[in-house]
């Protein structure tokens, strides 16, 4: 199938429905591309080819993605019989006993899962690199990062290996890899997709799952397939008035859009990024939207201090559960970033942890109030295009320098993990060096519909479909 990578997921599923191809033929193409490109990218870190071949010739569900090859991120979600490493030498299992609820829903959507994708240890940094799994590279330039923590998923999709892949986002881990690799990356509303009953580490509510994709409609259709109420969920399921796939083709109407390029670190955006957001604002105004320049009013330094306290306390509690499973402390089997977070969390008082959580609640209210008179907030996803792998390396000895480098690369995404709002990365531009540049669109709580309508409009007005990276089919 010479034009396999030219189709999105729904396009491939349509070929299966019309019997133009079989699921087995699609799977063999995905496997061939994995073998061709993975040596350059290190995107796929576990291969279940034989199991997938049996699935492809079996009785697949009549879902929207019937027969489409699919990959699962090696973090969080459990696949029956598959190992789960979380990119860690300590917190790993040889084979999970059952599928999580989200994986069951992926299967019901008809996908053929054939492997797992690279992630950094515990998904901590914005770059996918670890001692266990190694660095993942960007198909647009393999000397540059693919983002994190869903960097393996984004790299595989951007290279045309699969049209969409599972991803998750705790502080930007869907949107950052999508931005680095030129993809659509929707972070859905908190609890839109199921966490699956094994979500103790998600008690603070920041992490969500979805996919990275090359088309807006694939993201919408997969959220329709997976984003319905889960029995036993502790919080009310977010409302949804209509199928998201239908929203993509609807006019967004005249939206009130605020935008800003002021960075949390106080540094200027890369000139190409700065030009991109201003061009985006101009285009939105030309499309009839009410566009105004207005920064997000928040004390970024205090915000990140409180977030760091909450994240460290939660991480230490998660490692404590692994200690109970393993019967021993991690010792030297966790890397520098994880060790630092674990020690900080262990040594933290309950008073400090709860002070951080109280502060986060106050910041959530402060942020959500600013959406009362706007529909969408626009910013870049990243301060710069994807940096080099050797420059942004979480395994470097000087973690303070790594922190600094992250702070002048990332920073826009985390507030909306804490508020739970839907937030979307779209690959609207490229740098002078040919690297993707993405814009981030954030809507009111539970309002993915507005984002899908706006994304559908921009996909037509500022198309990215015909851009192909050097590592491609």
PAKOL-543271 format. One line per 10 residues: number of its first residue (from 1); their letters; for each residue x, y, z of C-alpha. Coordinates in pm, whole numbers, padded with zeros to 5 digits. Each point is the difference from the previous one (the first is absolute). Layout:
N
NUM = a = X,Y,Z; ...;
END
This chain:
473
1 = xxxxxxxxxx = 00000,00000,00000; 00216,00283,-00128; -00215,00285,00131; -00068,-00142,00348; 00143,00304,00181; -00207,00241,-00208; -00316,-00111,00186; -00109,00096,00347; -00153,-00262,00230; -00357,00049,-00117;
11 = xxxxxxxxxx = 00122,-00016,-00359; 00169,-00336,00058; -00309,-00131,00180; -00211,00098,-00302; 00230,-00204,-00223; -00057,-00297,00230; -00376,00048,-00005; -00007,00011,-00379; 00234,-00300,-00015; 00261,00192,-00195;
21 = xxxxxxxxxx = 00252,-00129,00256; -00003,-00241,00292; 00104,00070,00358; 00288,-00242,-00051; 00129,00200,-00295; -00011,00320,00203; 00177,-00168,00291; 00277,-00135,-00223; 00052,00349,-00141; 00025,00145,00352;
31 = xxxxxxxxxx = 00245,-00273,00102; 00211,00059,-00311; 00014,00373,00070; 00085,-00064,00365; 00291,-00218,-00105; 00109,00253,-00262; -00008,00311,00219; 00030,-00106,00362; 00377,-00035,-00009; 00020,00374,-00071;
41 = xxxxxxxxxx = -00279,00103,00239; -00020,-00246,00291; -00374,00068,00016; -00130,-00359,00046; 00151,-00176,00302; -00213,-00316,00018; -00120,-00204,-00297; -00290,-00246,00015; -00008,-00088,-00369; -00113,-00361,00028;
51 = xxxxxxxxxx = -00285,00082,00237; -00107,00285,-00227; 00002,-00225,-00306; -00241,-00236,00175; -00221,00295,00097; -00002,00138,-00355; -00139,-00323,-00149; -00255,-00038,00280; -00347,00143,00051; 00073,00368,00053;
61 = xxxxxxxxxx = -00268,00226,00152; -00191,00224,-00239; 00149,00317,00148; 00098,00322,-00176; 00363,-00114,-00028; -00054,-00361,-00099; 00326,-00152,-00118; 00220,00307,00065; 00347,-00072,00148; 00045,00163,00340;
71 = xxxxxxxxxx = 00266,00047,00268; -00028,00041,00378; 00229,00223,00206; 00217,-00198,00244; -00129,00191,00300; -00312,-00038,00210; -00233,-00203,-00220; 00006,-00379,00039; -00025,-00245,-00289; -00067,-00362,00091;
81 = xxxxxxxxxx = 00313,-00210,-00040; 00224,00294,-00093; 00286,00136,00212; -00026,00348,00147; 00326,00176,00083; -00087,00369,00049; 00361,00034,-00130; 00116,-00107,00347; 00226,-00278,00121; -00201,-00005,00325;
91 = xxxxxxxxxx = -00370,00071,-00057; -00067,-00257,-00269; -00192,-00324,-00054; 00076,-00294,-00229; -00360,-00041,-00117; -00322,00171,00103; -00288,-00226,00098; -00280,00196,-00168; -00080,00288,-00230; -00088,00333,00156;
101 = xxxxxxxxxx = -00338,00147,-00091; 00146,00238,-00258; 00185,-00282,-00175; -00326,-00196,-00012; -00163,00299,-00169; 00285,00026,-00251; -00057,-00366,-00088; -00375,00066,-00033; 00083,00283,-00242; 00148,-00268,-00225;
111 = xxxxxxxxxx = 00370,00083,00015; 00268,-00267,-00030; 00255,00062,00275; 00346,-00126,-00086; 00245,00174,00234; 00095,00260,00257; 00165,00339,-00040; 00292,00169,00171; -00041,00225,00303; 00235,00155,00260;
121 = xxxxxxxxxx = 00018,-00152,00347; -00340,00050,00167; -00083,00256,-00271; 00168,00276,00201; 00181,00228,-00251; -00107,00163,-00325; 00246,-00214,-00195; -00005,-00375,-00064; 00331,-00141,00117; 00088,-00249,00273;
131 = xxxxxxxxxx = 00276,-00238,00102; -00232,-00295,-00059; -00163,00089,-00333; 00244,00252,-00149; -00071,00325,-00189; -00288,00031,-00243; 00068,00215,-00305; -00202,00233,-00217; -00086,-00105,-00360; 00039,00363,-00110;
141 = xxxxxxxxxx = 00363,-00003,00115; 00136,-00297,00190; 00249,00220,00185; -00297,00164,00175; -00241,-00116,00270; -00344,-00142,-00066; -00133,00154,00321; -00123,-00171,00312; -00134,-00190,00154; -00192,-00146,-00298;
151 = xxxxxxxxxx = 00300,00045,-00226; -00004,-00354,-00134; -00364,00026,-00101; 00055,00334,-00173; 00313,-00118,-00180; -00174,-00310,-00136; -00306,00193,-00121; 00204,00281,-00154; 00212,-00253,-00192; -00312,-00159,-00152;
161 = xxxxxxxxxx = 00041,-00329,00187; -00352,00026,00145; -00263,00272,-00057; -00069,00049,00370; 00130,-00138,00329; -00083,00002,00368; 00152,00284,00205; -00044,00150,00345; 00041,00348,00145; 00087,00091,00360;
171 = xxxxxxxxxx = 00160,00342,-00056; 00007,00019,-00378; 00097,-00350,-00110; -00249,-00019,-00290; 00032,00360,-00116; 00381,00032,00017; 00077,-00313,-00210; -00275,00099,-00245; 00165,00342,-00029; 00348,-00143,-00048;
181 = xxxxxxxxxx = -00113,-00247,-00268; -00264,00200,-00189; -00314,-00180,00119; -00344,00062,00147; 00009,-00045,00377; -00318,00039,00204; 00024,-00012,00379; -00363,-00075,00086; -00191,00117,00303; 00086,-00173,00326;
191 = xxxxxxxxxx = -00181,-00337,00030; -00129,00019,-00358; 00187,-00323,-00074; -00003,-00281,00256; 00282,-00047,00247; -00104,-00357,00063; -00005,-00069,00372; 00380,-00018,00039; 00044,00374,00013; 00125,00060,00354;
201 = xxxxxxxxxx = 00295,00202,-00131; -00249,00222,-00187; -00165,00111,00321; 00105,00361,-00061; -00188,-00010,-00332; 00262,00145,-00233; 00064,-00297,-00231; -00230,-00092,-00286; 00022,-00236,-00298; -00085,00040,-00367;
211 = xxxxxxxxxx = 00191,-00023,-00331; 00231,00192,-00227; -00109,-00002,-00365; 00068,00157,-00338; -00361,00110,-00058; -00250,00183,00218; -00278,-00245,-00086; 00198,-00299,00129; 00042,00171,00337; -00372,00081,00012;
221 = xxxxxxxxxx = -00115,-00346,-00106; 00223,-00178,00251; -00125,00221,00282; -00355,-00089,-00103; 00097,-00368,00017; 00166,00014,00342; -00134,00304,00186; -00321,-00122,00159; -00088,-00046,00365; 00196,-00254,00201;
231 = xxxxxxxxxx = -00173,-00196,00278; 00130,00083,00345; 00181,00318,-00098; 00023,00227,00308; -00093,00317,-00188; -00286,00090,-00235; 00071,-00075,-00364; 00044,00322,-00206; -00295,00090,-00219; -00001,-00056,-00377;
241 = xxxxxxxxxx = -00285,00130,-00214; 00084,-00158,-00339; 00254,-00232,-00165; 00335,00174,-00030; 00046,-00132,-00352; -00306,00204,-00101; 00145,00311,00162; 00307,-00003,-00225; -00205,00096,-00304; -00210,00264,00176;
251 = xxxxxxxxxx = 00073,00371,-00005; 00142,00120,00332; -00193,00326,-00035; 00155,00319,00130; 00221,-00091,00294; 00147,00228,00263; 00371,-00085,-00006; 00269,00143,00226; 00365,-00059,-00081; 00344,00065,00140;
261 = xxxxxxxxxx = 00362,-00088,-00065; 00132,00100,00343; 00190,-00301,00134; -00009,-00143,00353; 00381,00026,00016; -00005,00366,-00095; 00216,-00060,-00308; -00103,00096,-00351; -00144,-00265,-00228; 00217,-00120,-00284;
271 = xxxxxxxxxx = -00049,00247,-00291; -00162,-00268,-00217; -00243,-00088,00280; -00075,00365,00062; -00072,00058,-00367; -00220,-00311,-00006; -00229,00104,00284; -00044,00349,-00141; -00086,-00146,-00339; -00247,-00235,00168;
281 = xxxxxxxxxx = -00168,00291,00179; -00021,00192,-00329; -00151,-00298,-00181; -00258,-00055,00273; -00102,00365,-00022; -00030,-00027,-00378; -00227,-00302,00050; -00237,00223,00198; 00095,-00086,00357; 00023,00262,00276;
291 = xxxxxxxxxx = 00375,-00014,00069; 00167,00193,00279; 00351,-00007,00146; -00018,-00086,00370; 00243,-00208,00205; -00104,-00261,00251; 00008,00182,00333; 00189,-00227,00235; 00312,00013,00215; 00188,-00270,-00189;
301 = xxxxxxxxxx = 00278,-00038,00256; -00243,-00063,00288; -00219,-00216,-00221; 00288,-00231,-00088; 00117,-00012,00360; -00340,-00125,00113; -00026,-00242,-00294; 00346,-00139,00080; -00097,-00063,00361; -00320,-00182,-00097;
311 = xxxxxxxxxx = 00170,-00205,-00272; 00288,-00104,00227; -00235,-00110,00278; -00212,-00197,-00243; 00306,-00159,-00163; 00142,-00112,00335; -00334,-00158,00089; 00004,-00182,-00334; 00352,-00135,00059; -00109,-00114,00347;
321 = xxxxxxxxxx = -00262,-00220,-00170; 00270,-00147,-00223; 00214,-00065,00310; -00292,-00195,00146; -00023,-00205,-00322; 00373,-00059,-00038; 00077,-00041,00369; 00299,00232,-00016; 00106,00360,-00056; 00097,00107,-00354;
331 = xxxxxxxxxx = 00361,00067,00096; 00203,00092,-00308; -00262,-00138,-00240; -00168,00336,-00055; 00157,00291,-00188; 00092,00347,00117; -00328,00183,-00062; -00202,-00280,00159; 00238,-00032,00294; -00017,00372,00067;
341 = xxxxxxxxxx = -00381,00001,-00009; -00020,-00310,00222; 00233,00141,00264; -00176,00337,-00004; -00338,-00163,00042; 00113,-00237,00275; 00152,00284,00201; -00302,00225,-00041; -00240,00060,00287; -00369,-00058,-00043;
351 = xxxxxxxxxx = -00051,00368,00076; 00225,00101,-00291; -00165,-00242,-00240; -00346,00126,00087; 00114,00363,-00019; 00110,-00070,-00358; -00333,-00161,-00082; -00190,00292,00156; 00204,00242,-00209; -00078,-00199,-00312;
361 = xxxxxxxxxx = -00371,00028,00071; 00035,00377,00032; 00193,00018,-00327; -00261,-00216,-00171; -00269,00248,00098; 00216,00289,-00114; 00057,-00158,-00344; -00357,-00116,-00054; -00134,00347,00085; 00200,00140,-00294;
371 = xxxxxxxxxx = -00204,-00217,-00239; -00332,00156,00100; 00022,00259,-00280; 00192,-00203,-00261; -00059,-00327,-00183; 00361,-00091,-00080; 00345,00097,00125; 00279,-00021,-00256; 00371,-00035,00065; 00294,-00189,-00148;
381 = xxxxxxxxxx = 00041,-00355,00125; 00376,00053,00043; 00233,00297,00033; 00232,-00141,-00269; -00019,-00266,-00271; 00117,-00345,00107; 00357,00025,00136; 00281,-00245,-00061; 00006,-00336,00176; 00349,00061,00138;
391 = xxxxxxxxxx = -00095,00342,00138; -00318,-00095,00187; 00105,-00323,00169; -00166,-00111,00327; 00294,-00233,00067; 00249,00287,00029; 00177,00031,00335; -00098,00362,00064; -00375,-00021,00062; -00025,00371,00081;
401 = xxxxxxxxxx = 00134,00077,-00346; -00251,-00246,-00147; -00277,00178,00193; 00116,00332,-00144; 00005,-00137,-00354; -00350,-00139,00042; -00121,00334,00136; 00115,00185,-00313; -00153,-00265,-00228; -00335,-00087,00161;
411 = xxxxxxxxxx = -00241,00148,00252; -00332,00094,-00163; -00177,-00335,00038; -00021,-00092,00375; -00271,00242,00125; -00269,-00181,-00195; 00090,-00339,00145; -00080,00145,00340; -00323,00169,-00105; -00101,-00305,-00204;
421 = xxxxxxxxxx = -00087,00206,-00308; 00030,-00142,-00352; 00310,00131,-00177; 00105,-00068,-00359; 00326,00018,-00193; -00020,00069,-00376; 00303,-00012,-00236; -00064,00325,-00186; 00355,00108,-00089; 00360,-00104,-00058;
431 = xxxxxxxxxx = 00323,00165,00104; 00261,00124,-00245; 00185,-00326,00075; -00304,-00207,-00099; -00110,-00100,00351; -00371,00010,00093; -00139,00293,00200; -00333,-00051,00174; -00260,00224,00156; -00199,-00095,00311;
441 = xxxxxxxxxx = -00373,00067,00026; -00169,-00040,00339; -00376,00014,00057; -00237,00012,00295; -00036,-00309,00217; -00162,-00292,-00191; -00017,00200,-00325; 00197,-00220,-00241; -00275,00071,-00255; 00116,00359,-00050;
451 = xxxxxxxxxx = 00359,-00112,-00045; -00093,-00264,-00258; -00207,00253,-00196; 00284,00252,00003; 00255,-00271,-00086; -00212,-00110,-00295; -00009,00358,-00125; 00377,00047,00036; 00076,-00336,-00159; -00163,00141,-00315;
461 = xxxxxxxxxx = 00135,00354,00025; 00354,-00085,00113; 00046,-00361,-00120; 00288,-00221,00108; -00097,-00328,-00169; 00250,00022,-00283; 00304,00068,00220; 00212,-00313,00031; 00311,-00052,00214; 00323,-00145,-00141;
471 = xxx = -00071,-00327,00183; -00315,-00105,-00184; -00142,-00288,-00203;
END
